[in-house]
Amino acid sequence: MQLGDVANAGAARFGTPLDGVRILAAEQMQALPYATQLLARLGADVVKVEHPATGESGRGAYPAMADPEGRPVGATFLRNNLGKRSVALDLKHREGRELFLALAGRFDVVCENFKAGTMDRLGLGYAALAERHPAVVYLSLSGFGNRVEGTAGSPYAAWPAYAAVVEGMSGIYEYRREPGRRPRANPVGAFGDTSAALFGTVGLLAALRHRDRTGEGQHVDVAMLDALLAMTDIVTNLWSMGVHRTIEEEIKAIVDTFPASDGHIVLQIGRPHQFAKLAEVVGHPEWDDDPRLADQAGWVQHFDTLVRPAIEAWATARTKVEAARELAAAGLAAGPCLTPPEVIADPHVAAREMLVEVPRTDGVAQPVLVPGNPVKMSKVAAGPETRVPWLGEHTDEVLGAELGLDATELADLRAGGAIG
């Protein structure tokens, strides 16, 4: 898709699920921006609050492009902020904080993803906002959670956190560590951020439903480490059930990659009927009668000496797509390991409209590619997407419309450093 495109246009007559929901987000980097971008795609009006001088930290990520004024706009910002408006407020400035408090009463939801306690110290935490705006839904995302009524605080609450930190603390790095090698950080990008974002979205939507029913707002608090403990549930669950090695070793499954003529395939075999079908596909029907391969323990025991060489001999005579297609046709779970250019050109990605082209503003012809909305709904049109906001692009528009500030008042606030 390109900016402005609409998919499932016939559903536009139904509107969007979050029509009328307004979100004020003091956010940075990826966790909360990912959540609010998803909410914007579902129809919410999202106003992003950023520091007037530097903007939020995601703007400084690498690689970057230049905005129309030559300021850097980093990749992290570009992929997490479609469909939003930007208001530049200095939340450390007294008048900036007062503007934020006043704006909060005009919005259904206030969100923040600073280190736990930061917004409380600024006088902008849930208690302060709820005193003035009792119906507000307040979402906090942080590494280790805030002290919320009815919950205990974390001993790590004061620690800064990025995705890799909470991923490591979830146990998944050690669980998946290969013998003789150190744990690998960030194996799949910002998994800790996006996991927290999704749980934050679920909590926020549930709180809005609760408010619809009761009229009461509440504080929704999501710790990134909690989100990762939920997403990597096999670590603690299987350990508690006596599985103290990797799942493949202990539960006796084949989960691995194999070379094809032009790359690799990934294959998972966990049941006897699947192994029998694999033997047939790769040309070794005699495995059915081989006592060494009579059960899953035998597959694992003889994997490197017998099973892997046979699969590789079969797969290397085919491209990875051909091999995956034959395995899938036999009812086996397999797929090609794709390179970035192959993902971009993949027919599934095109059919599901899972990439959005964002034109660059610095003269580079290649557009920035941003993942599309993975939530497909039969009665919701997808798009049109709008580009990310430039820093402070909507400050005057929002403060004028929401708080009635005129040009003179805005100029005075800007001169004093409260806004940008």
N, C-alpha and C positions, 0 to 999 in steps of 0.2 A: 504494500500500500504506500501511497504518497500522502503528504499532508493535504488535508481537504477531501480525501477520498471517503466514500461511505460504502460499507458492505452491508448486506442484508437490508437494503434501503427500504424494502416494503414494510419493515417493522418500525420505521421511524414514527408512524402514526401513534404508536403506543407510548412514545416518550422514552425516558430512561428511568431505571429504578430509583435513582437518587436525585431526581429533579427536586429542586428546592432545598436540598441539604447543603449547608454552607460550612466550610471548614477553614479555620485560621490555624496555620501550621508554622511554628517556630522550629525549623527542621534543617538538617544538614546531612551530607554524605548520602548514604543509600537506604538505611533501614526505614525510616519514616517517609522519605521522599518516594520510595518504591510503593509504599502503602497508599499515600495520598494520590499518586499518579493513577493507581488502579481505581481508586474511588472517583477520581475525575473522569476516567473512562466510563464509569457507570453513571455519570451525570452530575456528580457533586461539583459545586463551585469552590475551588481551592485557591485561597490567597496565602502566598508563601511570604514569611517574614524573614528578612536577611539583614545583615550588618551593612550600613550604608557605604563603607569604604571597601570592604573586601568581599562582600557577599558571603553566602554559605560556603563551607570548606570544600564541597564537591566541585565548585567552580575552579578550584586550584588543582584538580586532579590531572594526571597525565595519561594519554596524550590529550591535547586541547586544540581548539580552533579559536579564532578571534571573532568577537562580536562586532557589530557595525562601528563601535567606537574603539576597536582595537584591543579590548580587554579580553583576557583568556577565559574560555568557557570549557572546562574539563569534561572528559568522557563520562565520569561518574554523574555529573550534573546533566549532561545531554541525554542520558538514557533513563533518567528518573523524574523528569520534570515537564513532560508534555502536558499541555492543557491547563497550566496554572497561571496565576498573576503574581507579580513580585512587588512587594512593598518594602522599602528600605527603612527600617527602624533600628535605632541603637537602644537595645534593651538595658544597657548599663547607664543610660542617660535618664534622668528623672522624668523629663517630658516624654521621652520615648516609651518608658514604662507606662505612663498614664495613657498614652495613645493606645498601647496594646490592651490595657484594661478596658478602655472605652470600646475598642473594636470587639473585644470578646463578647460583649453583650449583644452584638449584632449577628453572631454566628451560632450555629447549632453545636459545633464541635471545636474545641481547642486542642491542638496536638503539640507535643514537644519531644525531642530525642537528645537532650543534653545529658551529661553525667548526672546520676541520681542526686537530687538535692539542689541542683543549680537554680531551677526556676523558683524553688522555695526561697532561696537566698536573695533572689531578685524581687521577691514579693509578688511573683506571678505564678505560684504553684496552685494546685487545685483548691486548697482551703481559701486562699485569697480570692480566687475567681468565683468560687461557689458562694462566698459571702455576698458578693455583688450580683451574681447571675446564677441563682440556685438550679436552674434547669440545664446548665452547661454539661455536656459530655466531654470529659477531659482524658485524653489518651497520652500516656507516657511510655516511651520506649527507651530503654537504657541497657547497659551491659548486664547489670545484676539486680535491677529493680529498685523501686522506691518503697518507702514505708507507707503502705496504704492501710486504711482502717480495716482491721480484721486479719491482717497478714503480718508475718514476721519480716524483719529486715535482713538483708544479706550481710555476712561479714566482709564481703568484697565490695560493698556499695560505693566506697570511695575510689575504687580502681577505675582507671580509664579502660575502655574496651573497644576493639575493632572485631570484625568477624572472625579473624584467625584466632584471636585470644579465646573467645567462647567456644569455637570449634574444638580447640585443643582441650579445654576444660570439660567438654562433654564426654571425653573418653574415646571419640571415634578415631583420632589420630593414632593412639596407641593400639586400638583394636585392629586397625587396618595396616599397621606398620609391618613391613617385610623384614624377615629375620636378617640381622646384620646391618640394617640400614636405620638411619634416624627417622623420626616421624616427619612427614611431609606437610608443610603448612599450606593453607589455601588451595587444596587440590582441585576445587571446582568453583573458584571465584568466591563471591561474597555470600556463601550459603547461610552464614549466621545472620546476615542482614536481611535477606529475603525471607528466611524462616520467621524471624521476628516480625517482619512487615505483614506477613499473611496472618499470623495469630493476632496482631494488633488490629488488622482489618476486621477479622471475625469478632473480636471483642467490642470494637467500636459499633459495628452494625447491631450486635446484640444489645448494647447499651441504648442505642437509638430506639430499638423496638421496645425496650423496657420503659423508656421515657414516653413513648407513644401511649403506653398502657397506664402509666402511673403519674406522668408529669414530672418525674424526678430525674435529675441528672446524676452522674456518678463518675468516679475516677477509675479508668481502665488502665492497668499497669502491666506491661509485658517486659520481662527480662530476656535479653538475647540468650543467656545461658539456659533459662527455662525452655525457650523455644527449641534450642538445639538438643536438650535432653529428650524432648518429645520427638524430634525428627530422627534422632539416632537411637531409637528405643531398643534396638537389638543389643546395644552395649550392656545395659544393666539387666534387661529382661533375660537374655540368654545366659549371662553370668549367673543369675539367680537360679537358673534351671540346670546348672552344672556344665554349661558350654564355656570352657575356658580357653579355647583356641578360636581361630576364625571359623565362620559358619561352614565354609567349604570343607575344612579339615574334619570338623566334628560331626556335622550333619550329613556329610558325604554327598556333596553335590558338585557338579561341574559348572563353574562360573568363570569363564576365562576368555581371552582373545586368541585368535589364530590368524596366521598370515595367509592372505590371498595373493593373487598375482599383482594387485595394484594397491595393497594396503592390508587392512586387518578386518576381521569380523569379530563380533562378540556373541557368545553362545551360552545359554544356561540350560542345563539338564539336571532335573532333580528327582524324576520318577522312573521306575523300571520300564513302563511302556514308552517313555520318551527315549530312553537309552536304546531300546529295541528298534525304534524308528530311526534313530541316529545311525545305528549299525547298518540298517538297510540303505539309507541315503548315501553313506560314505563307502559303500561297497564291501562291507564286512559282515554278511549275514551269519557267518560262523561264530560271531561273538555270542549269539543266543545260546550256543551249546558249550561255551568256554567256561569251565568251572571257576576260573580266575576272575571272571566278570559277572558272577551270578548275583551279586548284590552291590549296593552303593559303596560299601567298604572296599570291594574289589576294584571298582572304577577308580577310586582315589588312589589305592595302593599301586595300581598298574597304569596310572594316568600318564606319567612321563615316559614310560618305556613302551607302552602299547597303544593307548587311546590317542594321546596327542599326536604322535607321528602319523597315525592313520588319518586323522582329521586334517592335519596340515598337508599331507600328500594329496588329499582330495580337494582341499580349498585352494591350494596354490595353482591348480589347473583352471581356476575360474577367477573372474573378478570378484571383488567383495560384494557387489550388488547381486551378481549371478548366484554366488554361494548363499547369500542371505535369502534370496528369493526361493531357491530350491529347498532350503531348510524350513522356511516359513510355509511353503506349500505342503510340506509333510507334517505341519502342525507343531513345529519346533520354534521356540523363542530365540530368534537370532536377528542380527542387524549389522549393517556396515558401520565401521568406525569412520566418521566423516571428518574431513578437514574443514576449516572455516569457509573456504570458497565453495566446497561441496554442500555445506549446510545452507549457504546463501542461495545456491542454485537448486536445492532439493525440491522436488514437486510437492511434497507434503507441506513444506514451509510456504510455498506459493498458494496452494489450495486452501490452507487455513489462515492465510493473510497474517503470518506471524512475524513479518518484518515491516517496519515503517521507514521510508526514506525521508531523511531530514536534510534539506539542502544546506550546504555550508555558506557562510557569509564572508569568507575570507578569500574567495577566488579559486578554491580547490574544487574541481569538478566532481570528484567522487563524493556522493552524499554520505552522511553519517547514518548508519543503520541501527535502529532501536527495536528491540523485541516488541511485537504487538501485544494486544490484550489476549491472554490465554483463556479468558472466560467467555465462551460463546453462548448466546441466549437466543432462543427462537423468536422472542418478541422484543428484542433490543437491537437496534441498528448499531453497527460498529463504525465509529467515526462521526463527524470528521475530526481528525486530530489537528491540534494547533501546536506551533513550535514552542520551545522553552522560552520563558520570559527573560529579557535582558535585566540586569541588576537595577532594581528600583523603577522599572518601566511603568508600573501602575500605581506608584505612590500617591501622586496627586489625584488620580482617578478614584482610588479607593477611599482615601481620607476625605475627599470632597463629597463623594456620594454617601458614605457611611456616617461621617461625623459632621458634615456641613461646613468644613473648613474652606475659607476662600483663599484667593491667590496671595493676599497679603499675609494671612496667618501661615500659610504653607511656606512662604519665603522666609518668614521670621524663624520658623522651626528648622528650616534647612540651614539658615545662617548660624543658628545656635548648635547645630550638630545632632539634633534629635532625629532628623530624617535625612534621606538622601535622594 
